[in-house]
Amino acid sequence: MSTRRKPKCRKWVVISVILIAVTSSAAAYLFRTAPIHYESVQAKIDDISTSYKFSGNVATKNRQVVLSERVMQVSKINYQEGDVVKEGDVLINTTTGDEIKAKINGEIVNLSVEEGSQIMAGTVLMEVVDYDNLEIAIKVDEYDLAAVEKGQEAIVTIGAVQKELEGNLSSISKEGTVMNGVTFFTATIDLSQDTSLKTGMTAEVTLKDEQAVGVITLPMTAIQFESDNTPYVLKKDENNNIEKTEITTGINDGVTVEIKTGVAEGETIYYTKDVATNDFRFGDRERD
């Protein structure tokens, strides 16, 4: 009986060997390592500048709210809404001979009384607004305050009139305001006279921070990081093999990075398309 079973056993052994061989070959094919495709870029000399960005609104630096200091009756209104007055001009005369004067140069707005009116103390009569001296007020959170200083150059973009203006930071409040657990300070930027600007217009403010001139640079996409956040790049060695090289970085503008050590001008740096640079490792200088 055992003699008759041997051919059948041999048959199954052969089949098993063939199946194992086929399975191993298929697995090797499916799990074979695909070749890595590298992109490349050359390090070059360039200039980099960094900045902080904020949003704000156009406002006037000088505004007089004209109030009645006591009960009175208006005998004469000397200027109408839209008229331009100078400091010291008499705006309103009263029946008792009192004079209410302008304390600033500006334009009459929000005139709310008429001649002959009986006025209670504390009533708003009109406003005098100086439209020749405008400013932008921005909120700076406490973490950015160290990077903001009086006299700092600012670029102001007014989208409504498609204008870009230059200004300087004129003041920073000494007391902060707490909003949602964060302390903000108010900074103002003086603007030159421009008849196209209206108070309340939205403005984007860019405050210049650091600048590096004539330095070696690479795009952020070419830089990678170790698990401890040490930056490195990929180069080819003398045998044409890809190898890591640690680098020291400087400032960045969100697209381009200053390379202080580890890369020379003109060197070719390699990277893969699927490398996603973590911007937070360089720091985020843009604020709203």
C-alpha positions in Angstrom: 0.0 0.0 0.0 2.8 2.4 0.8 4.3 1.8 -2.7 1.2 3.1 -4.4 1.1 6.3 -2.3 4.6 7.5 -3.1 3.9 8.9 -6.6 1.0 10.9 -5.2 3.1 12.2 -2.3 5.9 13.2 -4.7 3.3 15.0 -6.9 2.1 17.2 -4.0 5.7 17.9 -2.9 6.5 19.2 -6.4 3.4 21.3 -6.5 4.1 22.8 -3.1 7.6 23.7 -4.2 6.3 25.4 -7.3 3.7 27.3 -5.4 6.2 28.6 -2.9 8.5 29.6 -5.7 5.8 31.5 -7.5 4.5 33.1 -4.3 8.0 34.3 -3.4 8.6 35.7 -6.9 5.3 37.5 -6.8 6.0 39.0 -3.4 9.4 40.1 -4.4 7.9 41.8 -7.5 5.1 43.5 -5.5 7.3 44.7 -2.7 10.4 45.7 -4.7 11.8 49.1 -3.8 10.9 51.7 -6.4 13.7 54.1 -7.4 13.6 57.5 -5.8 13.1 60.4 -8.2 15.0 63.5 -7.0 14.4 67.1 -8.0 17.4 69.5 -7.9 18.1 73.2 -7.3 21.2 75.2 -7.2 22.1 77.4 -4.3 22.4 81.1 -5.3 23.3 84.5 -3.9 20.3 86.6 -3.2 18.8 89.2 -0.8 16.1 88.3 1.8 14.0 90.5 3.9 11.4 89.6 6.6 8.4 91.5 7.8 5.4 91.5 10.0 2.0 92.0 8.6 -1.1 93.5 10.3 -4.5 94.8 9.3 -6.0 98.1 10.4 -8.2 101.0 9.3 -7.6 104.5 8.1 -8.4 107.0 10.9 -7.9 110.7 11.5 -5.3 111.8 14.1 -7.3 114.9 15.2 -11.0 115.0 15.9 -12.9 117.5 18.0 -16.3 116.6 19.3 -18.1 119.9 19.9 -20.3 119.7 23.1 -22.5 122.3 24.9 -21.0 122.8 28.3 -24.2 124.2 29.8 -27.8 124.8 29.0 -27.9 127.3 26.2 -29.8 128.6 23.1 -28.1 128.9 19.7 -28.3 132.3 18.2 -26.1 131.7 15.2 -24.3 128.9 13.4 -21.4 130.3 11.5 -20.4 127.2 9.5 -22.3 124.4 7.8 -21.5 120.8 7.3 -18.6 120.3 4.9 -17.0 123.8 5.6 -13.3 123.9 6.5 -12.4 125.8 9.6 -9.2 126.7 11.4 -8.3 126.5 15.1 -9.9 129.5 16.9 -12.8 130.1 14.5 -16.1 130.7 16.2 -18.4 127.9 15.3 -21.6 128.9 17.2 -22.8 132.0 19.0 -25.3 131.8 21.9 -28.0 134.2 23.0 -26.0 134.9 26.1 -23.0 136.0 24.1 -20.9 132.9 24.5 -18.8 131.6 21.7 -18.0 128.0 20.9 -14.7 127.8 19.0 -12.8 125.2 16.9 -9.9 123.7 18.7 -8.3 122.2 15.6 -8.1 122.7 11.9 -10.6 120.5 10.0 -13.9 120.0 8.3 -17.4 120.3 9.9 -19.2 117.0 10.0 -22.3 115.7 11.8 -23.8 119.1 12.4 -26.9 118.3 14.6 -28.3 121.7 15.8 -30.2 124.6 14.2 -30.3 128.3 15.0 -32.7 129.1 17.8 -32.4 125.6 19.3 -32.5 125.2 23.1 -29.6 122.9 24.0 -29.1 120.8 27.1 -25.6 120.5 28.7 -23.5 117.8 27.2 -25.3 117.7 23.8 -23.1 117.0 20.8 -23.4 119.9 18.4 -21.0 118.9 15.6 -17.6 117.4 15.0 -14.5 119.0 13.5 -12.3 116.4 11.7 -8.8 116.9 10.4 -8.7 114.9 7.1 -5.2 116.2 6.2 -3.5 114.2 8.9 -4.5 110.5 8.7 -3.1 107.4 10.4 -3.5 103.7 10.5 -4.2 102.0 13.9 -3.1 98.4 14.2 -3.2 95.9 17.1 0.1 94.2 18.0 0.0 91.2 20.3 2.4 91.0 23.2 4.5 88.3 21.5 5.3 90.6 18.5 5.8 93.7 20.6 9.6 93.3 20.7 9.8 93.5 16.9 7.9 96.8 16.7 9.5 100.1 17.5 8.8 103.8 17.0 10.1 105.2 13.7 10.0 101.8 12.0 9.3 101.9 8.2 6.0 100.7 7.1 4.3 99.9 3.8 0.6 100.5 3.8 -1.7 99.0 1.1 -5.2 100.4 0.7 -7.1 98.0 -1.4 -10.2 100.2 -1.9 -8.2 102.8 -3.9 -5.4 100.4 -5.0 -2.6 102.4 -3.5 0.6 101.5 -1.7 1.9 104.2 0.6 4.9 104.6 2.8 4.7 105.6 6.4 6.5 105.4 9.8 5.3 103.9 13.1 4.7 107.0 15.2 3.5 105.6 18.5 2.9 102.4 20.6 0.5 102.4 23.4 2.0 101.8 26.9 -1.1 100.0 28.1 -2.5 96.8 26.5 -6.0 95.5 26.0 -6.9 91.9 26.8 -8.9 90.2 24.0 -9.6 86.4 24.2 -6.8 85.9 26.6 -4.2 87.7 24.5 -2.9 91.2 25.3 -2.8 93.6 22.4 -1.1 97.0 22.1 -2.2 99.7 19.7 0.4 101.1 17.3 -0.2 103.9 14.8 1.4 104.7 11.4 1.4 108.3 10.1 0.2 108.7 6.5 1.0 111.6 4.2 -1.9 113.7 2.9 -4.0 111.9 0.2 -7.4 113.1 -0.9 -8.4 109.7 -2.2 -8.3 108.2 1.3 -11.4 108.0 3.5 -11.5 107.3 7.2 -12.6 103.7 7.9 -10.9 102.2 4.8 -9.2 98.9 5.4 -5.5 98.8 5.2 -2.8 96.1 5.2 0.4 97.2 7.0 3.8 95.6 6.4 6.5 96.4 9.0 10.0 95.6 7.8 12.0 93.5 10.2 15.3 91.8 9.3 17.3 91.9 6.1 20.2 89.8 4.7 21.9 91.1 1.6 24.1 89.0 -0.8 23.7 85.7 1.1 23.5 82.1 -0.1 19.9 81.0 -0.4 17.8 77.9 -1.1 14.0 77.4 -1.5 12.3 76.1 1.6 11.3 73.0 -0.3 14.9 71.9 -0.6 15.5 71.8 3.2 14.6 68.8 5.3 14.8 68.1 9.1 16.0 65.4 11.4 13.6 64.3 14.2 15.4 66.8 16.5 14.7 69.6 14.0 18.3 69.8 12.8 18.1 71.1 9.2 19.9 69.3 6.4 20.1 69.0 2.6 20.9 66.2 0.2 24.0 66.4 -2.0 25.9 63.9 -4.2 29.3 62.6 -3.0 32.3 61.7 -5.1 30.7 58.4 -6.0 27.5 60.1 -7.1 25.6 58.8 -4.1 23.0 60.9 -2.3 24.1 61.9 1.2 22.9 64.2 4.0 24.7 67.4 4.9 23.8 69.4 8.0 23.3 73.1 7.5 22.8 76.3 9.5 19.9 78.5 8.4 19.4 82.3 8.9 16.3 84.3 8.1 13.6 83.4 5.7 10.7 85.2 3.9 8.4 82.2 3.8 9.7 81.0 0.4 13.5 81.4 0.5 15.9 80.6 3.3 19.3 82.1 4.1 22.0 79.3 4.3 24.8 80.3 6.7 26.9 77.1 6.6 26.8 73.8 4.8 26.2 74.9 1.3 28.3 76.9 -1.2 27.1 79.1 -4.0 26.3 77.1 -7.1 26.1 73.7 -5.3 23.4 71.4 -6.5 20.9 70.3 -3.8 18.5 67.4 -4.2 15.1 66.8 -2.8 11.9 64.8 -3.5 8.6 66.2 -4.4 6.8 64.6 -1.5 9.0 66.4 1.1 6.8 68.9 2.9 8.8 71.5 4.7 7.4 72.4 8.1 7.2 76.2 8.0 6.9 76.5 11.8 10.4 75.3 12.2 11.6 78.5 10.6 9.1 80.7 12.6 6.1 82.5 11.4 6.4 86.3 11.1 3.0 87.1 9.6 0.4 88.4 12.0 -3.2 89.7 11.5 
